[in-house]
Amino acid sequence: MSLPTHIPVLLKETVGALSIQPGGRYIDCTVGGGGHAAAIMERSSPGGQLLGIDADPEAVKAARDGLAAYGSSVLIVNDNFANLEAICMKHDFLPVNGILFDLGLSSLQLASSGRGFSFQQDAPLDMRFDPGQKLTAADIVNDYSESELARIIREYGEESYSHRIARRIIAGRPIKTTLGLARVVEGAIGPRKGRIHPATRTFQALRIAVNNELGNLETAIKQAVNLLGYDGRLVVVSYHSLEDRIVKRLWQRESKDCICPLDVPVCRCQHTARLRIINRKVITPSVAEVEANPRARSARLRAAERIITEDEWRESTERLSFLGDINPGGWRKPIILREVLGVSSAPFQ
Ligand SMILES: C[S@@+](CC[C@H](N)C(=O)[O-])C[C@H]1O[C@@H](n2cnc3c(N)ncnc32)[C@H](O)[C@@H]1O
């Protein structure tokens, strides 16, 4: 089997947090070079199955090649994880024992010439994970208003010089390449002082905006909770505080029995917890891992477990009377989804 050149981050911790069982079904929503996916397949053997998703067709090809040895136990789909529920229903891949998101971009994408993710090499300002998508970084840089550019750079790059950079970008248009943009940013806020290049935050901001990374993450995480069987694990490895905040906020809400505002004396929301948070404190890589793989530097891992609510339990036992082949332990929610949306079962191959 050919080994992926991307070194998977927090591999041991991810596999541990997913609590992988032989014969289990897992989804890798960001399959990339297939590093985490291969480890999941090793641990879930015999009988494990994996659905891998990636928006980038080059990553899909790399994952298909790297995971070819697992044959029809692995299905790799070229799609956006924001369509997670629809993908799972199309392939009848639910409920699942574990779902992984290893966010951001891979070393393969960063190193790939012509994708425009990095200012280490000159390339057109592209930054799309999915080359079929219309919006590119060049569109944002050359067409957006100064205030909109400043907002993107401030919000998604957490850059305090966002207005100064936006003004320089407007003055420097048209800006067609990564090095051209890096020079404009450097001209706006001065040369590198420490380890971090001055254009790092602006590049992060543009990549997040081009790929709607935060919006897609929020959509997908909500869907992932629905797809997990009881005791199923949800694991997210994020690389900056914006992603981590989204995960933390959604999980805090999903792990509470009441989400009424604090000034409401008696609960009116009827909300019941569907997740149990496994680690309150994020798991970060060891010094040795960061030394071996600097890309791991900012990684933070969060894990949660699907729990059954009282209503779900009641409904699942009612349904057991006519759904004879259902595991008495659960799996109600996905069946409901399938019924509601009228999606037919397709063989998993
Ligand atoms: C950090 S890499 C994953 C690496 C992988 N875990 C491995 O071990 O090789 C992140 C991957 O997620 C993909 N990705 C990012 N956002 C996505 C989205 N919304 N939908 C599908 N794939 C996405 C990227 O194309 C990239 O290949």
The ligand as an SDF file (V2000), in Angstrom:
LIG
                    3D

 27 29  0  0  0  0  0  0  0  0999 V2000
   -5.9160   18.3400    7.2460 C   0  0  0  0  0  0  0  0  0  0  0  0
   -6.4680   17.6110    5.7760 S   0  0  0  0  0  0  0  0  0  0  0  0
   -6.9200   15.9800    6.2620 C   0  0  0  0  0  0  0  0  0  0  0  0
   -5.7760   15.0390    6.3010 C   0  0  0  0  0  0  0  0  0  0  0  0
   -6.1680   13.6090    6.6360 C   0  0  0  0  0  0  0  0  0  0  0  0
   -6.7320   13.5220    7.9560 N   0  0  0  0  0  0  0  0  0  0  0  0
   -4.9830   12.6760    6.5130 C   0  0  0  0  0  0  0  0  0  0  0  0
   -4.6420   12.0180    7.4890 O   0  0  0  0  0  0  0  0  0  0  0  0
   -4.4140   12.5690    5.4360 O   0  0  0  0  0  0  0  0  0  0  0  0
   -8.0340   18.3480    5.5460 C   0  0  0  0  0  0  0  0  0  0  0  0
   -8.7540   17.8900    4.3000 C   0  0  0  0  0  0  0  0  0  0  0  0
  -10.1040   18.3460    4.4290 O   0  0  0  0  0  0  0  0  0  0  0  0
  -10.5730   18.7340    3.1820 C   0  0  0  0  0  0  0  0  0  0  0  0
  -11.6880   19.6510    3.4140 N   0  0  0  0  0  0  0  0  0  0  0  0
  -11.6590   20.8780    3.9890 C   0  0  0  0  0  0  0  0  0  0  0  0
  -12.8910   21.3930    4.0520 N   0  0  0  0  0  0  0  0  0  0  0  0
  -13.7290   20.4870    3.4920 C   0  0  0  0  0  0  0  0  0  0  0  0
  -15.1300   20.4380    3.2790 C   0  0  0  0  0  0  0  0  0  0  0  0
  -15.9370   21.4420    3.6430 N   0  0  0  0  0  0  0  0  0  0  0  0
  -15.6480   19.3280    2.7240 N   0  0  0  0  0  0  0  0  0  0  0  0
  -14.8600   18.2830    2.3600 C   0  0  0  0  0  0  0  0  0  0  0  0
  -13.5200   18.2800    2.5350 N   0  0  0  0  0  0  0  0  0  0  0  0
  -12.9580   19.3570    3.1030 C   0  0  0  0  0  0  0  0  0  0  0  0
   -9.3820   19.3670    2.4930 C   0  0  0  0  0  0  0  0  0  0  0  0
   -9.5330   19.3220    1.0860 O   0  0  0  0  0  0  0  0  0  0  0  0
   -8.2420   18.4930    3.0100 C   0  0  0  0  0  0  0  0  0  0  0  0
   -7.9300   17.4740    2.0900 O   0  0  0  0  0  0  0  0  0  0  0  0
  1  2  1  0
  2  3  1  0
  2 10  1  0
  3  4  1  0
  4  5  1  0
  5  6  1  0
  5  7  1  0
  7  8  2  0
  7  9  1  0
 10 11  1  0
 11 12  1  0
 11 26  1  0
 12 13  1  0
 13 14  1  0
 13 24  1  0
 14 15  1  0
 14 23  1  0
 15 16  2  0
 16 17  1  0
 17 18  1  0
 17 23  2  0
 18 19  1  0
 18 20  2  0
 20 21  1  0
 21 22  2  0
 22 23  1  0
 24 25  1  0
 24 26  1  0
 26 27  1  0
M  CHG  2   2   1   9  -1
M  END
$$$$
